[in-house]
């Protein structure tokens, strides 16, 4: 992530990535609403990069509830 981001922005980006990974859509929406109010272009690119880096590799299959 970019060094020009505030600690709060770094923490919020980490929380968004965690919430996306855990499938907590309602939390993602709330966090994004707060994040974009103060985010500049660098912060938005940092979020994009963090989300991209957190994606599973193409061969990775995540387990969903009920799959066995």
Biopython code that builds the backbone (N, CA, C, O; Angstrom):
import numpy as np
from Bio.PDB.StructureBuilder import StructureBuilder

atoms = [
    (1, "UNK", "N", (0.835, -1.187, 0.000)),
    (1, "UNK", "CA", (0.000, 0.000, 0.000)),
    (1, "UNK", "C", (0.873, 1.242, 0.000)),
    (1, "UNK", "O", (2.041, 1.206, 0.388)),
    (2, "UNK", "N", (0.298, 2.306, -0.430)),
    (2, "UNK", "CA", (1.041, 3.554, -0.572)),
    (2, "UNK", "C", (1.407, 4.148, 0.782)),
    (2, "UNK", "O", (0.634, 4.089, 1.738)),
    (3, "UNK", "N", (2.617, 4.727, 0.839)),
    (3, "UNK", "CA", (3.072, 5.357, 2.073)),
    (3, "UNK", "C", (2.350, 6.667, 2.345)),
    (3, "UNK", "O", (2.385, 7.174, 3.466)),
    (4, "UNK", "N", (1.689, 7.226, 1.320)),
    (4, "UNK", "CA", (1.003, 8.506, 1.496)),
    (4, "UNK", "C", (-0.359, 8.362, 2.175)),
    (4, "UNK", "O", (-1.025, 9.363, 2.439)),
    (5, "UNK", "N", (-0.772, 7.155, 2.454)),
    (5, "UNK", "CA", (-2.063, 6.936, 3.094)),
    (5, "UNK", "C", (-1.946, 7.114, 4.600)),
    (5, "UNK", "O", (-0.900, 6.849, 5.194)),
    (6, "UNK", "N", (-3.024, 7.561, 5.200)),
    (6, "UNK", "CA", (-3.052, 7.699, 6.660)),
    (6, "UNK", "C", (-3.206, 6.319, 7.307)),
    (6, "UNK", "O", (-3.574, 5.345, 6.651)),
    (7, "UNK", "N", (-2.920, 6.263, 8.589)),
    (7, "UNK", "CA", (-3.110, 5.007, 9.322)),
    (7, "UNK", "C", (-4.564, 4.556, 9.257)),
    (7, "UNK", "O", (-4.845, 3.365, 9.126)),
    (8, "UNK", "N", (-5.477, 5.504, 9.349)),
    (8, "UNK", "CA", (-6.910, 5.178, 9.288)),
    (8, "UNK", "C", (-7.255, 4.575, 7.931)),
    (8, "UNK", "O", (-8.010, 3.605, 7.858)),
    (9, "UNK", "N", (-6.708, 5.140, 6.854)),
    (9, "UNK", "CA", (-6.978, 4.592, 5.528)),
    (9, "UNK", "C", (-6.401, 3.187, 5.394)),
    (9, "UNK", "O", (-7.055, 2.303, 4.839)),
    (10, "UNK", "N", (-5.192, 2.969, 5.891)),
    (10, "UNK", "CA", (-4.599, 1.624, 5.860)),
    (10, "UNK", "C", (-5.481, 0.630, 6.625)),
    (10, "UNK", "O", (-5.731, -0.478, 6.151)),
    (11, "UNK", "N", (-5.941, 1.028, 7.791)),
    (11, "UNK", "CA", (-6.789, 0.146, 8.605)),
    (11, "UNK", "C", (-8.128, -0.116, 7.930)),
    (11, "UNK", "O", (-8.642, -1.233, 7.979)),
    (12, "UNK", "N", (-8.684, 0.893, 7.312)),
    (12, "UNK", "CA", (-9.974, 0.723, 6.641)),
    (12, "UNK", "C", (-9.840, -0.184, 5.429)),
    (12, "UNK", "O", (-10.697, -1.034, 5.188)),
    (13, "UNK", "N", (-8.769, -0.009, 4.667)),
    (13, "UNK", "CA", (-8.538, -0.890, 3.521)),
    (13, "UNK", "C", (-8.406, -2.334, 3.995)),
    (13, "UNK", "O", (-8.990, -3.234, 3.391)),
    (14, "UNK", "N", (-7.662, -2.568, 5.048)),
    (14, "UNK", "CA", (-7.518, -3.927, 5.584)),
    (14, "UNK", "C", (-8.869, -4.479, 6.031)),
    (14, "UNK", "O", (-9.160, -5.655, 5.809)),
    (15, "UNK", "N", (-9.686, -3.652, 6.650)),
    (15, "UNK", "CA", (-11.016, -4.091, 7.102)),
    (15, "UNK", "C", (-11.916, -4.413, 5.917)),
    (15, "UNK", "O", (-12.680, -5.377, 5.969)),
    (16, "UNK", "N", (-11.839, -3.626, 4.854)),
    (16, "UNK", "CA", (-12.639, -3.886, 3.648)),
    (16, "UNK", "C", (-12.220, -5.204, 3.026)),
    (16, "UNK", "O", (-13.069, -6.026, 2.682)),
    (17, "UNK", "N", (-10.919, -5.415, 2.877)),
    (17, "UNK", "CA", (-10.417, -6.667, 2.290)),
    (17, "UNK", "C", (-10.868, -7.861, 3.122)),
    (17, "UNK", "O", (-11.294, -8.878, 2.576)),
    (18, "UNK", "N", (-10.773, -7.738, 4.449)),
    (18, "UNK", "CA", (-11.218, -8.817, 5.347)),
    (18, "UNK", "C", (-12.714, -9.090, 5.166)),
    (18, "UNK", "O", (-13.127, -10.243, 5.050)),
    (19, "UNK", "N", (-13.517, -8.033, 5.143)),
    (19, "UNK", "CA", (-14.968, -8.193, 5.021)),
    (19, "UNK", "C", (-15.344, -8.819, 3.678)),
    (19, "UNK", "O", (-16.245, -9.656, 3.612)),
    (20, "UNK", "N", (-14.656, -8.415, 2.610)),
    (20, "UNK", "CA", (-14.910, -9.018, 1.294)),
    (20, "UNK", "C", (-14.577, -10.503, 1.343)),
    (20, "UNK", "O", (-15.362, -11.332, 0.884)),
    (21, "UNK", "N", (-13.427, -10.840, 1.894)),
    (21, "UNK", "CA", (-12.998, -12.234, 1.975)),
    (21, "UNK", "C", (-13.928, -13.099, 2.802)),
    (21, "UNK", "O", (-14.075, -14.293, 2.540)),
    (22, "UNK", "N", (-14.557, -12.494, 3.802)),
    (22, "UNK", "CA", (-15.480, -13.223, 4.669)),
    (22, "UNK", "C", (-16.911, -13.195, 4.156)),
    (22, "UNK", "O", (-17.797, -13.817, 4.744)),
    (23, "UNK", "N", (-17.141, -12.472, 3.056)),
    (23, "UNK", "CA", (-18.475, -12.427, 2.466)),
    (23, "UNK", "C", (-19.475, -11.587, 3.251)),
    (23, "UNK", "O", (-20.680, -11.825, 3.178)),
    (24, "UNK", "N", (-18.981, -10.605, 4.002)),
    (24, "UNK", "CA", (-19.863, -9.759, 4.805)),
    (24, "UNK", "C", (-20.225, -8.494, 4.022)),
    (24, "UNK", "O", (-19.690, -7.416, 4.281)),
    (25, "UNK", "N", (-21.135, -8.644, 3.069)),
    (25, "UNK", "CA", (-21.507, -7.559, 2.169)),
    (25, "UNK", "C", (-21.998, -6.313, 2.867)),
    (25, "UNK", "O", (-21.646, -5.202, 2.469)),
    (26, "UNK", "N", (-22.808, -6.475, 3.904)),
    (26, "UNK", "CA", (-23.346, -5.307, 4.617)),
    (26, "UNK", "C", (-22.226, -4.493, 5.251)),
    (26, "UNK", "O", (-22.291, -3.265, 5.293)),
    (27, "UNK", "N", (-21.213, -5.171, 5.736)),
    (27, "UNK", "CA", (-20.062, -4.512, 6.346)),
    (27, "UNK", "C", (-19.218, -3.817, 5.271)),
    (27, "UNK", "O", (-18.731, -2.708, 5.484)),
    (28, "UNK", "N", (-19.048, -4.468, 4.124)),
    (28, "UNK", "CA", (-18.293, -3.873, 3.014)),
    (28, "UNK", "C", (-18.936, -2.561, 2.593)),
    (28, "UNK", "O", (-18.242, -1.562, 2.400)),
    (29, "UNK", "N", (-20.237, -2.555, 2.452)),
    (29, "UNK", "CA", (-20.948, -1.344, 2.029)),
    (29, "UNK", "C", (-20.731, -0.218, 3.028)),
    (29, "UNK", "O", (-20.455, 0.915, 2.634)),
    (30, "UNK", "N", (-20.850, -0.515, 4.299)),
    (30, "UNK", "CA", (-20.667, 0.505, 5.336)),
    (30, "UNK", "C", (-19.247, 1.048, 5.318)),
    (30, "UNK", "O", (-19.035, 2.259, 5.369)),
    (31, "UNK", "N", (-18.280, 0.148, 5.244)),
    (31, "UNK", "CA", (-16.874, 0.567, 5.229)),
    (31, "UNK", "C", (-16.551, 1.391, 3.985)),
    (31, "UNK", "O", (-15.845, 2.395, 4.074)),
    (32, "UNK", "N", (-17.057, 0.976, 2.835)),
    (32, "UNK", "CA", (-16.810, 1.726, 1.605)),
    (32, "UNK", "C", (-17.436, 3.111, 1.659)),
    (32, "UNK", "O", (-16.829, 4.088, 1.220)),
    (33, "UNK", "N", (-18.640, 3.196, 2.192)),
    (33, "UNK", "CA", (-19.306, 4.500, 2.324)),
    (33, "UNK", "C", (-18.450, 5.463, 3.138)),
    (33, "UNK", "O", (-18.324, 6.635, 2.784)),
    (34, "UNK", "N", (-17.865, 4.978, 4.219)),
    (34, "UNK", "CA", (-17.006, 5.816, 5.062)),
    (34, "UNK", "C", (-15.688, 6.130, 4.351)),
    (34, "UNK", "O", (-15.210, 7.263, 4.398)),
    (35, "UNK", "N", (-15.106, 5.135, 3.699)),
    (35, "UNK", "CA", (-13.802, 5.279, 3.066)),
    (35, "UNK", "C", (-13.816, 6.321, 1.955)),
    (35, "UNK", "O", (-12.924, 7.166, 1.888)),
    (36, "UNK", "N", (-14.816, 6.269, 1.087)),
    (36, "UNK", "CA", (-14.811, 7.153, -0.088)),
    (36, "UNK", "C", (-15.056, 8.612, 0.263)),
    (36, "UNK", "O", (-14.779, 9.490, -0.555)),
    (37, "UNK", "N", (-15.560, 8.891, 1.439)),
    (37, "UNK", "CA", (-15.802, 10.284, 1.821)),
    (37, "UNK", "C", (-14.502, 11.069, 1.921)),
    (37, "UNK", "O", (-14.488, 12.267, 1.636)),
    (38, "UNK", "N", (-13.404, 10.420, 2.323)),
    (38, "UNK", "CA", (-12.119, 11.100, 2.490)),
    (38, "UNK", "C", (-11.052, 10.605, 1.512)),
    (38, "UNK", "O", (-9.943, 11.140, 1.489)),
    (39, "UNK", "N", (-11.368, 9.603, 0.715)),
    (39, "UNK", "CA", (-10.361, 8.977, -0.147)),
    (39, "UNK", "C", (-10.022, 9.856, -1.342)),
    (39, "UNK", "O", (-10.896, 10.439, -1.984)),
    (40, "UNK", "N", (-8.718, 9.931, -1.619)),
    (40, "UNK", "CA", (-8.275, 10.571, -2.852)),
    (40, "UNK", "C", (-7.940, 9.448, -3.848)),
    (40, "UNK", "O", (-8.147, 8.268, -3.563)),
    (41, "UNK", "N", (-7.428, 9.833, -5.002)),
    (41, "UNK", "CA", (-7.149, 8.838, -6.035)),
    (41, "UNK", "C", (-6.124, 7.802, -5.565)),
    (41, "UNK", "O", (-6.258, 6.617, -5.868)),
    (42, "UNK", "N", (-5.112, 8.242, -4.833)),
    (42, "UNK", "CA", (-4.097, 7.307, -4.331)),
    (42, "UNK", "C", (-4.724, 6.267, -3.397)),
    (42, "UNK", "O", (-4.374, 5.088, -3.452)),
    (43, "UNK", "N", (-5.642, 6.702, -2.550)),
    (43, "UNK", "CA", (-6.304, 5.775, -1.623)),
    (43, "UNK", "C", (-7.179, 4.785, -2.388)),
    (43, "UNK", "O", (-7.226, 3.604, -2.041)),
    (44, "UNK", "N", (-7.865, 5.252, -3.417)),
    (44, "UNK", "CA", (-8.707, 4.360, -4.214)),
    (44, "UNK", "C", (-7.861, 3.319, -4.952)),
    (44, "UNK", "O", (-8.234, 2.148, -5.032)),
    (45, "UNK", "N", (-6.729, 3.756, -5.484)),
    (45, "UNK", "CA", (-5.831, 2.794, -6.136)),
    (45, "UNK", "C", (-5.255, 1.802, -5.129)),
    (45, "UNK", "O", (-5.090, 0.624, -5.448)),
    (46, "UNK", "N", (-4.950, 2.260, -3.929)),
    (46, "UNK", "CA", (-4.440, 1.358, -2.891)),
    (46, "UNK", "C", (-5.490, 0.316, -2.526)),
    (46, "UNK", "O", (-5.157, -0.850, -2.315)),
    (47, "UNK", "N", (-6.750, 0.723, -2.449)),
    (47, "UNK", "CA", (-7.831, -0.230, -2.169)),
    (47, "UNK", "C", (-7.948, -1.243, -3.300)),
    (47, "UNK", "O", (-8.072, -2.444, -3.060)),
    (48, "UNK", "N", (-7.907, -0.752, -4.523)),
    (48, "UNK", "CA", (-7.993, -1.639, -5.684)),
    (48, "UNK", "C", (-6.865, -2.667, -5.660)),
    (48, "UNK", "O", (-7.098, -3.855, -5.884)),
    (49, "UNK", "N", (-5.646, -2.210, -5.388)),
    (49, "UNK", "CA", (-4.492, -3.106, -5.333)),
    (49, "UNK", "C", (-4.636, -4.132, -4.214)),
    (49, "UNK", "O", (-4.341, -5.311, -4.410)),
    (50, "UNK", "N", (-5.085, -3.692, -3.050)),
    (50, "UNK", "CA", (-5.247, -4.606, -1.916)),
    (50, "UNK", "C", (-6.300, -5.670, -2.217)),
    (50, "UNK", "O", (-6.116, -6.841, -1.883)),
    (51, "UNK", "N", (-7.392, -5.270, -2.841)),
    (51, "UNK", "CA", (-8.437, -6.238, -3.197)),
    (51, "UNK", "C", (-7.926, -7.210, -4.258)),
    (51, "UNK", "O", (-8.210, -8.406, -4.198)),
    (52, "UNK", "N", (-7.183, -6.699, -5.217)),
    (52, "UNK", "CA", (-6.619, -7.561, -6.255)),
    (52, "UNK", "C", (-5.648, -8.573, -5.656)),
    (52, "UNK", "O", (-5.684, -9.756, -5.994)),
    (53, "UNK", "N", (-4.779, -8.096, -4.761)),
    (53, "UNK", "CA", (-3.792, -8.983, -4.133)),
    (53, "UNK", "C", (-4.445, -10.050, -3.261)),
    (53, "UNK", "O", (-3.880, -11.126, -3.072)),
    (54, "UNK", "N", (-5.617, -9.763, -2.736)),
    (54, "UNK", "CA", (-6.302, -10.698, -1.836)),
    (54, "UNK", "C", (-7.121, -11.749, -2.581)),
    (54, "UNK", "O", (-7.619, -12.700, -1.978)),
    (55, "UNK", "N", (-7.257, -11.573, -3.889)),
    (55, "UNK", "CA", (-8.042, -12.554, -4.654)),
    (55, "UNK", "C", (-7.384, -13.914, -4.629)),
    (55, "UNK", "O", (-6.157, -14.021, -4.647)),
    (56, "UNK", "N", (-8.203, -14.961, -4.587)),
    (56, "UNK", "CA", (-7.621, -16.306, -4.657)),
    (56, "UNK", "C", (-6.991, -16.530, -6.030)),
    (56, "UNK", "O", (-7.416, -15.927, -7.015)),
    (57, "UNK", "N", (-5.998, -17.382, -6.095)),
    (57, "UNK", "CA", (-5.368, -17.696, -7.376)),
    (57, "UNK", "C", (-6.387, -18.391, -8.273)),
    (57, "UNK", "O", (-7.343, -18.980, -7.768)),
    (58, "UNK", "N", (-6.204, -18.336, -9.600)),
    (58, "UNK", "CA", (-7.188, -18.910, -10.534)),
    (58, "UNK", "C", (-7.509, -20.379, -10.280)),
    (58, "UNK", "O", (-8.643, -20.802, -10.504)),
    (59, "UNK", "N", (-6.542, -21.162, -9.819)),
    (59, "UNK", "CA", (-6.789, -22.579, -9.570)),
    (59, "UNK", "C", (-7.410, -22.865, -8.220)),
    (59, "UNK", "O", (-7.783, -24.003, -7.937)),
    (60, "UNK", "N", (-7.527, -21.836, -7.374)),
    (60, "UNK", "CA", (-8.048, -22.006, -6.015)),
    (60, "UNK", "C", (-9.571, -22.045, -6.044)),
    (60, "UNK", "O", (-10.207, -21.189, -6.661)),
    (61, "UNK", "N", (-10.153, -23.035, -5.381)),
    (61, "UNK", "CA", (-11.614, -23.127, -5.262)),
    (61, "UNK", "C", (-11.982, -22.962, -3.803)),
    (61, "UNK", "O", (-11.597, -23.778, -2.965)),
    (62, "UNK", "N", (-12.730, -21.908, -3.494)),
    (62, "UNK", "CA", (-13.137, -21.700, -2.099)),
    (62, "UNK", "C", (-14.340, -22.588, -1.799)),
    (62, "UNK", "O", (-15.159, -22.875, -2.672)),
    (63, "UNK", "N", (-14.421, -23.008, -0.560)),
    (63, "UNK", "CA", (-15.559, -23.809, -0.119)),
    (63, "UNK", "C", (-16.662, -22.884, 0.313)),
    (63, "UNK", "O", (-16.426, -21.894, 1.006)),
    (64, "UNK", "N", (-17.843, -23.200, -0.088)),
    (64, "UNK", "CA", (-19.001, -22.423, 0.347)),
    (64, "UNK", "C", (-19.799, -23.261, 1.316)),
    (64, "UNK", "O", (-19.657, -24.483, 1.361)),
    (65, "UNK", "N", (-20.627, -22.613, 2.080)),
    (65, "UNK", "CA", (-21.467, -23.317, 3.044)),
    (65, "UNK", "C", (-22.323, -24.323, 2.306)),
    (65, "UNK", "O", (-22.986, -23.984, 1.326)),
    (66, "UNK", "N", (-22.310, -25.545, 2.769)),
    (66, "UNK", "CA", (-23.126, -26.577, 2.168)),
    (66, "UNK", "C", (-22.401, -27.411, 1.118)),
    (66, "UNK", "O", (-22.900, -28.468, 0.732)),
    (67, "UNK", "N", (-21.232, -26.962, 0.642)),
    (67, "UNK", "CA", (-20.506, -27.773, -0.338)),
    (67, "UNK", "C", (-19.601, -28.748, 0.378)),
    (67, "UNK", "O", (-19.012, -28.417, 1.407)),
    (68, "UNK", "N", (-19.487, -29.939, -0.156)),
    (68, "UNK", "CA", (-18.647, -30.951, 0.467)),
    (68, "UNK", "C", (-17.958, -31.771, -0.569)),
    (68, "UNK", "O", (-17.201, -32.681, -0.233)),
]
sb = StructureBuilder()
sb.init_structure("model")
sb.init_model(0)
sb.init_chain("A")
sb.init_seg("    ")
for serial, (resi, resn, name, xyz) in enumerate(atoms, 1):
    if name == "N":
        sb.init_residue(resn, " ", resi, " ")
    sb.init_atom(name, np.array(xyz, "f"), 0.0, 1.0, " ", f" {name:<3s}", serial, name[0])
structure = sb.get_structure()
